[in-house]
Structure formats: structure tokens, C-alpha cells
Amino acid sequence: MGGGEVINVRTYSAEELVARRRGILDQFGMTLDEFRQRAETYSLRGREYDAWDDLSDIEFLLGES
């Protein structure tokens, strides 16, 4: 990194991550297991791909993967 660069890092609590996950699942009307099954069978459509990426990131950050 060169001089003068500012890096903004946002940290999230476990509670915030769980709430974000709940919001995503509610938005799509699925459980995490249902979402995972659709991802494993390549059945995701449209915005579900981005949501699955977010869910996977949350799982990693929570140490569940």
C-alpha cells in the first residue's frame, strides 16, 4: 500500500451477522437448509446467487463453515 491510503474496515458482531442472515432468508422465504440444497443442486436463480454468496460469507465469518 502506498502512503496516504485509508482502509475502512467494518466489523460485525455475531448478533448482527445472524440478523443479516435471518433477513436474507426471510426475503426469499427459505430456511438455510433449503437455500443450501438449492445451491448444491444448481437451482438458484437471479438474485438468489448473490444472496447465497452473502450467506456463505456470513457462515464463514461465524466460523460455521
N, C-alpha and C positions, 0 to 999 in steps of 0.2 A: 504494500500500500504506500502510496505517495504521501507526502506531507499535506496536512490540512484536510484530509478526508475525514468525514464524520460518518460513523456507522451507528445506526439506530437499531437497537435490539430490544424486542418486546418479549417479556417473559409472561407466561400464563400459569396460573395456579391449576392444580388438578381439578378443582371445582369448576373453573372456567372452561377447561377442556371438556369435561364431562357435559357441561351445559351446552357447549357448542355442538358436541356430538348429538345430544338429545334434540337440539334444534334442527340439525340436518335430517335426522331420522324422521322427526315429526313432519318436516316439509315434504318428504317423499312417502310418508305413510308406511314405512317399513321398519322392521327390527334390524339390529345389526346382523344377526344371523341370516335374515332374508337378503339383505344387501350383499353380504359376503357370498351367499350362494349364487346370486345373480352375477356377481363379478367372476366367480370361479367358472361359471358356465357361459361366460362371454355374452350375457343377456342384458348388459347395461345399455341405456340409450341416452342420447343427448346430454343434458346437464348431469345425469347420474354419474358419468365418468369423472367429472370434476369433483362431485360430492364424494365419490369413492376415494379419490386421491386425498381429499381432506380427512376423511375417516381413517384412512391408512396412516396419515401423518399424526393424527391425534392418538391412534393406538400406539405408535412408536414413541411419542412424547410421554405417554402414560406408562411406558415400559411393559406394554401388554403384547408386543409382537416378539 
